[in-house]
Amino acid sequence: MQVVDSRDGLRGSRGSAPPPVGLVPTMGYLHDGHLSLITRARKECHTVVVSIFVNPTQFGPHEDFERYPRDVPRDLGLCEEAGADIVFTPSVEEVYPHGHATFVEVSGLQDLWEGASRPGHLRGVATVVAVLLRLVGPQRAYFGEKDYQQLQIVRRMVCDLCLDVEIVPCPTVREPDGLAMSSRNAYLNAGTRSRAVALWEALRAAQQRLRAGERRAAALCAAMEDVVRSCEGVELDYATVVDPTTLAPLERVTGEARALIAARVGGVRLIDNLGLVL
Ligand code: AMP
């Protein structure tokens, strides 16, 4: 496994790497969710590139960029075990050279849900993914469904900018009680950790109501809200049922639909989602 931290270094390693190349972009502090993406890429690609970069442009001014958990030495060991060939660990200056002024905006999609709660976040995501795709030049790039809106933004961008890469969605990896794995779960203590499962329980409640015959999205959202309300210390940001591609809110579920939820648990903001099945 080669570890490179510069554009030149990446060009050198990437130049001799046999295609298809699979890219797994991450912000590090790797867990089994990230590793499932690397493992999938390993199965499907000749060369697996993992990027580890805590992207400043996707954090708001009062968000957790500085204190976002980081442990690159441990991450490198996990990448090696999971079969990565190249790990790209650039500095901020390497990704955003002096004078950087170009951003990617996915109109509409970037203003909904996460975009409404975290202005500028999805613009930062789209921009860094565009840069990484250009630098690495993969045939495939792997993204978790855990960050569902991010996945849809990346798909839209790749389509609109005619980027020649296949975006591969990967299912959310969960803890045994259902909590979606996330680097931010490291912020939870014993008390908040046990309450954090409320997001998953809310999503399951929506699915159960749907299975029981309820088609009205408002009622499914109310089912999610009820679960969160019953859980002390969990503060709902949004719970919604949307079209899986446009993320526009649905009135009724008649086909494919996605339930999205975001909440704060003891000050830690968590997100989750579930594909609803009729
Ligand atoms: P992050 O390091 O949080 O930016 O995540 C890097 C990639 O891993 C993104 O494509 C995420 O959607 C994906 N990911 C994060 N958590 C999970 C999870 N629990 N299951 C599957 N994929 C995940």
Residues whose N, C-alpha, C, O or C-beta is under 5 A from the ligand:
A	BS01	AMP	P25 T26 M27 G28 G33 H34 Y142 F143 G144 E145 K146 D147 C170 P171 T172 V173 A180 M181 S182
